Amino acid sequence: MTYDLKKDQNKLKIRVLIVTSVSAEKEAVLRGLGEATYFDVLVAGVGQAAAAATTAKELATTTYDLVINAGIAGGFVGKADVGSLVVSSEVIAADLGAESQEGFLSLEELNLGSSSVQVDDNLVTHIVNEGKKAGLSITTGATLTLSTVTGTAQTAAELAARFPHAVSEGMEGFGVAEAAKQQGIPVVEIRSISNKVGPRDRESWRIKEALATLERASAILPEVFK
Ligand SMILES: O=C(O)c1cccc(C(=O)CC[C@H]2O[C@@H](n3cnc4c(=O)[nH]cnc43)[C@H](O)[C@@H]2O)c1
């Protein structure tokens, strides 16, 4: 079964923008996509600002039907294992807000706007189903975006308590998602897990394995959107 991005648009061809943060992620995505021609893959750089600026610039000049933020990420322990894949049901800017004596206050609580972007349920289901058929271990849930990689058990526990439905953290998702949302284009974040969210231990990051999972995940996309 395919996900029909064309259904309301009377179009024959779709176009998908995939935004990564570094070139190793882009190369993995391109290897997975193979010959598929209707995907454009960009490297935006690390962090939300670069991700949002690059995505917005591209969307201003080219018409897309879907935007995907793809890359590696940290997985919350017990939610998403190293080597597995996560597909976002919601993309959340986890550190956008204010500290207070009573705890963190989100933009929503401050009445200053929204710090999350919802992902279409059917889109998630189609990607998950196709990924499972391909033998990938996939979790769906909220993907957090943070400007600082979590490096202590305390921060990991605080995030897990604030966002019980979170499965992973990365540094670009919300930037990409907000740029897509402002253009009315659906968005999803797809991340392969390279490390646990928790005490910093860069030696334990399994980047090669995560890039291999990202390649396998990208290989299902032509089937999902054919
Ligand atoms: O050194 C390499 O070969 C290499 C290859 C691919 C990617 C990298 C990165 O360092 C990517 C940075 C990118 O990773 C995301 N990320 C991964 N784990 C976490 C995490 O625990 N918390 C937050 N972000 C994470 C992040 O989106 C960065 O943009 C290196």
The ligand as a Gaussian input file, in Angstrom:
#p B3LYP/6-31G(d) Opt

LIG

0 1
 O       31.379000      11.457000      12.838000
 C       30.691000      10.995000      11.918000
 O       31.093000      10.191000      11.059000
 C       29.280000      11.400000      11.849000
 C       28.484000      10.846000      10.872000
 C       27.163000      11.193000      10.822000
 C       26.635000      12.084000      11.763000
 C       27.456000      12.612000      12.734000
 C       26.944000      13.531000      13.738000
 O       27.572000      13.879000      14.702000
 C       25.583000      14.029000      13.470000
 C       25.156000      15.093000      14.429000
 C       23.663000      14.986000      14.487000
 O       23.306000      13.856000      15.207000
 C       22.105000      14.071000      15.864000
 N       22.230000      13.406000      17.154000
 C       22.733000      12.162000      17.309000
 N       22.645000      11.781000      18.583000
 C       22.080000      12.802000      19.254000
 C       21.724000      12.964000      20.621000
 O       21.894000      12.100000      21.491000
 N       21.147000      14.149000      20.945000
 C       20.925000      15.112000      20.019000
 N       21.258000      14.984000      18.724000
 C       21.813000      13.834000      18.344000
 C       21.900000      15.575000      15.862000
 O       20.707000      15.824000      15.174000
 C       23.090000      16.167000      15.126000
 O       22.773000      17.007000      14.079000
 C       28.787000      12.282000      12.795000

